[in-house]
Amino acid sequence: MTGGRRRTALAVAVSWLATMPALAQAPPDGAAASVPPPSAGWEGSFSAGLALTQGNRDTSTMTLGYDITRETGGALSFKSAGTLLRGRSQGELTANRLGLDVRGERRLSARTSLSAQVQFLRDEFKQIDYLVSPTLGVSQRLVTRDRTELAVDVGVGVAFEQNPGRPVDRDGAVTAGQQFRQRLSETAECTQKVSALWKMDDVADGLYVVGVGLSASVTSRTQIKAELLNTFKNKPPSAAVQRNDVAILLSFVYKY
C-alpha cells in the first residue's frame, strides 16, 4: 500500500469528520432544535416481491428484505437491514445478490452518534463471492422534522473481498453513507439511501449502492413499495463484468 493512496483515502474520512461539529451546531433552518430520546422496543419491516412472466420468454424474479431497529431507551441502539434478489430467465439464473448491513450506535447527543458497522455483499454476476467490511465511524442527523429526515455517516475500517479464482483481497477501507426520508402524505413516503466504500490501497476501486423507493400504505401495517436499486463497482474483477447493475423491485411490506 502506498503512502500517497493511504493519505488520500484517510483525507476523505477526515474531511467528513471535520464537518460533523459544525453541522451539529448549526442545524438547517426549520429543523427541530432537539430530538427526544426514543422509547425502548423493536420496530421494523419485512418485504417480499415476486414477478412471473410466461409466453415468448419465461422469467421469474424474487425479492426478500428486512429492516430492523432495536432501541434500548438509552444511548444505545441496534439496526440491521438486508435485501435478497434472485432472478431466472428461460431456466437460467440471471440475478443473485445478497446485501446485509448490521450496525450498533451510541448516541453522544440528540444528533451525533458513534457507530460500529459490518457490511456484507455477495453478488454472483459481479463476481463477488463476498465483500465484508467492518468499520467504526460517526453519524450525524442533519434534519429531524416530522415529515423529513436526513442523516449522513462516515467510517474507517477494513475490507475483505473474495472473487472467483483469486486470493482474498485485504485492505483498509473508508465508508460514507446518506439516508433520506420524506413523507409525502399520510399514506405515502419516499426514501433514498447512498452508501460508498473505498479501499485505501486503491481509492478508485470504489463500491457504490444507491436506492430510491416510493411506498404507499394499504393498511396501518402494510405497504406497497417500488424501489430502484443501483449497484456500481468501479473496478470489477474482470473485463467481462459490467460496472453498473440496476434493479427495479416491487414488493409488499409488513411493518411492526
Disulfide bonds with the S-S distance in Angstrom:
none
